[in-house]
Amino acid sequence: MPVPGWIDVRSHVRRSPLAVAMFAAVLVALMAATTAFAVMDKTIRLDIDGHRSTIRTFAGDVAGVLRKANLDLGPHDTVAPDTSAPVRDGSQVIVRRGRPLDLVVDGQPRRVWVTALSVSEALDQLGLADRGAWISASRSLSIPRQGLSLQLRLPQHVTVLVDGRRTSRLTTAPTVQVLHNRQHVRNGHLDHVSVPVARYPTNGLVVSIDRISQRTVTRSIAIPFHTRHVHTSSLYVGDSKISRYGNPGVRLNTYRLTWKNKKLVGQRLVRSRVRSHPVTQIVAVGTKPRPRYTPAADGLNWAALANCESGGNPRQVSSNGTYRGLYQFTMGAWQGVGGSGDPIDASSSEQTYRAQLLYRRSGDGAWPTCGHYLYT
């Protein structure tokens, strides 16, 4: 029953076919919008420097995803896939931030940028993943956003020539000196190394070591003496006599001898001093006029005696040096009859004169073998 005062509109309104069609269209549009909303809403997996998360977005490409995540790419950052690539529900976007590496490779410094998260990954990116290389940090060390300083020494082929041996090896030593230490090569303070020991061992380097040794020696060197002639009237002209024998002095020279690989290559005088001075030899030279000796005509055959004693040679000396001159005087006999110097230096007439004096004193017994020739 209708309520008093109300009007039953159902009894007055009829739905036209057009209204029904419009209502249906609106309903379909609402359903399509709901379906489109559901299709455009995506769940994207983000990997930012290894940190994983998810994000819901209506973005249709990677660039939109990055904007949704408030991620701005720097000039050294990378993203995969590319920013223009489309995304679907469940897509993954990987972002790697650029990190600076201050590298010193084989002694040469340089700065590079990598997106690697560890030292090992960075070396792979740079093509320096030689497992034999020396690295100043652990390969597993993480690289922070602010970067890292890293030293790297790649194996170098170096040849060392020392003590007659040739040794070739791969080395990551930072200097030639460290290489020698590793090879147990001792360098003496005088040894010569062909390259500076602080040099970095580069590929193909040849290092030769010359062993240098030195020692000093002292040698005695004779200093010749001088001869001084002194005139004297106590000797006849032409006669001379050593009144003081000379002696050589001694000089001590000290030399530094240098050997290179056991071969003497140098000698240098480092000190010289006189140990003793030479003594001058003094020779007395006669100035007294020599007398003229005229042997006496005593009727004796002095020529026959001289021929028997010396073969008539006024400078004849016996094999033992005792008997001298024409008449084979001994030095004592010669001086005993007033002779001076050596009989062989006297003239033949003086020797005959002295022999006559000897005969007058001792007779023919002075010549026991040849004395009888005086009477021939």
C-alpha positions in Angstrom: 0.0 0.0 0.0 1.4 3.4 -0.9 2.3 5.6 1.9 0.0 8.6 2.2 1.6 11.7 0.8 4.2 9.7 -1.4 3.9 9.4 -5.1 4.8 6.1 -6.7 7.1 7.1 -9.5 7.4 3.6 -10.7 3.9 4.1 -11.9 4.8 7.2 -13.8 8.5 6.4 -15.2 9.3 4.1 -18.0 12.9 3.2 -19.0 13.6 3.9 -22.6 15.9 1.7 -24.7 18.3 4.6 -25.2 18.8 5.0 -21.4 19.4 1.4 -21.0 22.1 1.4 -23.7 23.9 4.4 -22.2 24.0 2.8 -18.8 25.5 -0.4 -20.3 28.1 1.7 -22.1 29.2 3.4 -19.0 29.4 0.1 -17.2 31.6 -1.4 -19.9 33.9 1.7 -19.8 34.3 1.4 -16.1 35.2 -2.3 -16.4 37.7 -1.5 -19.2 39.4 1.2 -17.2 39.7 -1.1 -14.2 41.2 -3.8 -16.5 43.7 -1.3 -18.0 44.7 0.0 -14.6 45.4 -3.6 -13.5 47.4 -4.1 -16.7 49.5 -0.9 -16.4 50.4 -1.5 -12.7 53.7 -3.5 -12.7 56.1 -4.9 -10.0 59.7 -4.3 -11.1 62.8 -5.8 -9.5 65.6 -3.3 -8.9 69.3 -4.3 -8.3 71.3 -1.2 -7.3 75.0 -2.1 -6.7 73.9 -5.5 -5.5 71.1 -4.2 -3.2 67.8 -5.7 -4.4 64.3 -4.3 -4.0 61.0 -4.1 -5.8 58.9 -1.2 -7.0 55.3 -0.8 -8.3 55.0 1.5 -11.3 52.9 2.3 -14.3 56.1 3.2 -16.2 56.4 1.6 -19.6 60.2 1.7 -20.0 63.4 1.6 -17.9 63.7 5.4 -17.9 60.3 5.6 -16.2 61.3 3.0 -13.6 64.4 5.1 -12.7 62.3 8.2 -12.4 59.8 6.3 -10.2 62.8 5.2 -8.0 64.3 8.7 -7.9 67.5 7.4 -9.5 69.6 9.8 -11.5 72.4 8.3 -13.6 75.8 9.9 -13.5 78.2 9.9 -16.5 80.0 6.8 -15.3 76.9 4.8 -14.2 75.4 2.0 -16.2 72.0 0.5 -16.4 70.7 -2.7 -17.9 68.6 -3.0 -19.9 69.0 0.4 -21.7 66.8 3.2 -20.5 64.6 3.0 -23.7 63.9 -0.6 -23.2 60.2 -1.5 -22.3 59.4 -3.2 -19.0 56.8 -5.7 -18.1 55.5 -7.0 -14.8 58.4 -8.9 -13.2 61.2 -7.2 -15.2 64.6 -6.6 -13.6 66.6 -3.4 -13.8 70.2 -3.4 -12.8 72.0 -0.2 -11.9 75.8 0.0 -11.3 77.3 3.2 -10.0 80.6 4.4 -11.3 83.6 4.2 -9.0 87.0 5.8 -9.5 90.1 3.7 -9.2 93.5 5.4 -8.8 95.6 2.7 -10.4 99.4 2.4 -10.5 100.1 -0.3 -13.1 103.8 -1.3 -13.5 104.8 2.1 -12.0 102.5 4.1 -14.2 99.7 6.0 -12.4 96.3 6.6 -14.0 92.7 7.1 -13.0 89.9 4.9 -14.4 86.2 4.5 -13.7 84.6 1.1 -13.1 81.2 -0.2 -12.2 82.6 -3.2 -10.5 81.7 -4.0 -6.9 85.0 -5.8 -6.1 88.7 -5.5 -7.0 88.5 -8.9 -8.8 85.5 -7.7 -10.9 87.3 -4.4 -11.6 90.4 -6.2 -12.9 88.2 -8.3 -15.2 86.6 -5.1 -16.6 90.0 -3.5 -17.2 91.5 -6.7 -18.8 94.1 -6.9 -16.0 92.9 -10.2 -14.4 96.4 -11.9 -14.7 96.4 -14.3 -11.7 100.1 -14.0 -11.4 100.0 -10.2 -10.9 100.8 -8.6 -7.5 98.0 -6.5 -6.1 98.2 -4.1 -3.2 94.7 -5.2 -2.0 92.7 -8.4 -1.7 90.9 -9.4 -4.9 87.7 -9.9 -2.8 87.8 -6.3 -1.4 84.7 -4.3 -2.1 85.1 -1.0 -3.9 83.3 1.9 -2.1 81.4 4.6 -4.0 84.2 7.1 -3.3 86.6 4.8 -5.1 89.9 3.1 -4.2 93.7 3.4 -4.7 95.3 0.3 -6.1 98.7 -0.8 -7.1 99.2 -3.5 -9.6 102.4 -5.2 -10.8 102.1 -7.6 -13.8 104.7 -10.4 -14.2 107.8 -9.1 -16.1 110.4 -11.3 -17.8 113.8 -10.1 -16.6 117.3 -11.6 -17.2 120.1 -11.2 -14.6 123.8 -11.7 -15.5 126.0 -12.2 -12.5 129.0 -14.3 -11.5 129.2 -15.9 -14.9 125.6 -17.1 -14.7 122.5 -16.1 -16.6 119.1 -16.3 -14.8 115.8 -15.5 -16.4 112.5 -15.3 -14.5 109.1 -13.8 -14.3 108.9 -11.3 -11.4 106.6 -8.8 -9.8 109.3 -7.2 -7.8 108.9 -3.4 -7.4 112.6 -2.6 -8.0 115.7 -4.2 -9.4 117.1 -4.3 -5.8 114.1 -6.3 -4.5 114.6 -8.7 -7.5 118.2 -9.2 -6.5 117.2 -9.8 -2.9 114.7 -12.5 -4.0 117.4 -14.1 -6.1 119.8 -14.0 -3.1 122.2 -11.8 -5.1 124.4 -9.7 -2.9 125.7 -6.5 -4.3 128.9 -5.2 -2.8 129.4 -1.5 -2.3 131.9 -1.4 -5.2 129.9 -3.6 -7.6 128.6 -2.0 -10.8 124.9 -2.7 -11.8 124.1 -1.8 -15.4 120.7 -0.2 -14.4 119.7 1.8 -11.3 118.7 -0.6 -8.5 115.6 1.6 -7.8 114.4 1.0 -11.4 111.1 -0.9 -12.0 111.9 -4.2 -13.7 110.2 -3.9 -17.1 109.5 -6.7 -19.6 112.7 -7.8 -21.4 115.1 -6.0 -19.1 118.6 -7.4 -18.9 120.5 -6.5 -15.7 124.3 -7.2 -15.6 126.4 -7.0 -12.4 130.1 -6.5 -12.5 131.9 -7.6 -9.4 134.4 -4.9 -8.4 137.1 -5.5 -5.7 140.0 -3.4 -4.6 143.0 -3.7 -2.3 146.1 -1.7 -1.7 149.7 -3.0 -2.1 153.0 -1.3 -1.1 156.1 -1.8 -3.3 159.7 -0.8 -2.6 161.2 1.2 -5.5 164.9 1.8 -5.7 166.1 5.4 -6.0 169.3 5.5 -8.0 172.3 7.2 -6.4 174.4 9.8 -8.1 178.2 9.6 -8.6 180.4 12.6 -7.8 183.9 12.8 -9.1 186.5 14.5 -6.8 190.0 15.4 -8.1 192.9 14.3 -5.9 196.6 14.7 -6.3 197.2 11.5 -4.5 196.5 9.5 -7.6 198.1 9.6 -11.0 196.4 11.1 -14.0 194.1 8.4 -15.4 193.8 6.6 -12.1 190.6 6.7 -10.1 189.4 5.2 -6.8 186.0 4.9 -5.2 186.4 6.7 -1.9 182.8 6.2 -0.9 180.5 3.6 -2.4 177.0 4.8 -3.3 173.8 3.2 -2.0 170.4 3.4 -3.7 167.6 4.9 -1.7 164.2 3.3 -1.1 160.8 4.8 -2.0 157.6 3.1 -0.8 154.8 3.4 -3.3 151.3 2.4 -2.3 148.9 1.4 -5.2 145.2 0.7 -5.2 144.5 -2.3 -7.4 141.1 -2.8 -9.0 139.7 -6.1 -10.2 136.6 -6.4 -12.4 135.1 -9.9 -12.4 138.4 -11.2 -11.1 140.5 -9.5 -13.8 142.9 -6.7 -12.9 141.8 -3.6 -14.7 143.4 -0.7 -12.8 146.3 0.3 -10.8 146.5 3.8 -9.2 149.2 5.4 -7.1 147.6 6.6 -3.9 150.6 7.4 -1.7 154.4 7.7 -2.0 157.1 8.3 0.6 160.8 8.1 0.8 162.0 5.5 3.3 165.7 6.2 2.8 167.6 8.6 0.7 170.3 7.5 -1.8 173.9 7.9 -0.8 176.1 9.6 -3.4 179.1 7.6 -4.6 182.3 9.6 -4.5 185.1 8.7 -7.0 188.5 10.2 -6.5 190.2 11.0 -9.9 193.9 11.4 -10.0 195.6 14.7 -11.0 199.2 13.8 -10.2 201.3 13.6 -13.4 202.3 10.0 -14.1 206.0 9.4 -14.0 207.8 7.9 -16.9 209.0 4.5 -16.0 212.2 3.3 -17.7 213.0 -0.2 -16.8 216.7 -0.8 -16.0 218.9 -2.5 -18.5 219.8 -5.2 -16.1 220.6 -7.9 -18.7 217.6 -10.1 -17.7 215.1 -11.4 -20.2 211.9 -9.7 -19.0 210.1 -10.3 -22.2 210.6 -14.0 -21.9 209.3 -13.9 -18.3 206.2 -11.8 -19.4 205.5 -14.3 -22.2 205.6 -17.2 -19.8 203.4 -15.5 -17.2 200.8 -13.8 -19.3 201.5 -14.5 -22.9 202.8 -10.9 -23.2 199.3 -9.4 -22.4 199.5 -6.4 -19.9 195.8 -6.8 -19.1 195.9 -10.6 -18.5 194.0 -11.8 -15.4 194.1 -15.3 -14.0 190.9 -17.4 -13.9 190.6 -16.8 -10.1 191.4 -13.1 -10.4 194.4 -13.3 -8.1 197.2 -12.7 -10.6 197.2 -9.7 -12.8 199.1 -8.0 -15.6 202.2 -8.8 -17.6 204.0 -10.5 -14.7 200.9 -11.8 -12.9 201.3 -9.6 -9.8 199.2 -10.2 -6.7 197.6 -7.0 -5.5 199.8 -7.3 -2.3 203.0 -7.6 -4.4 202.0 -4.7 -6.7 201.2 -2.4 -3.8 204.4 -3.6 -2.0 206.5 -2.2 -4.8 204.7 1.2 -4.9 202.0 0.4 -7.4 198.6 1.9 -7.1 195.3 0.9 -8.5 195.1 -2.3 -10.6 198.3 -3.6 -12.3 196.3 -4.2 -15.5 195.6 -0.4 -15.7 199.3 0.5 -15.6 201.5 0.8 -18.7 203.7 -2.1 -19.8 206.8 0.0 -18.9 205.5 0.6 -15.4 204.7 -3.1 -14.9 208.2 -4.0 -16.0 209.6 -1.3 -13.7 207.7 -2.7 -10.7 208.7 -6.3 -11.6 212.4 -5.2 -11.5 211.8 -3.7 -8.1 210.1 -7.0 -7.0 213.1 -9.0 -8.4 215.5 -6.8 -6.4 213.6 -7.5 -3.3 212.6 -11.2 -3.6 214.7 -12.5 -6.5 213.2 -14.9 -9.2 211.3 -16.7 -6.4 208.5 -14.2 -7.0 207.8 -16.3 -10.2 208.5 -19.9 -9.1 207.3 -21.4 -12.4 208.6 -18.9 -15.0 211.4 -17.2 -13.1 214.2 -19.1 -14.9 213.2 -17.5 -18.2 214.9 -14.3 -16.9 218.2 -16.0 -17.6 217.6 -17.1 -21.1 
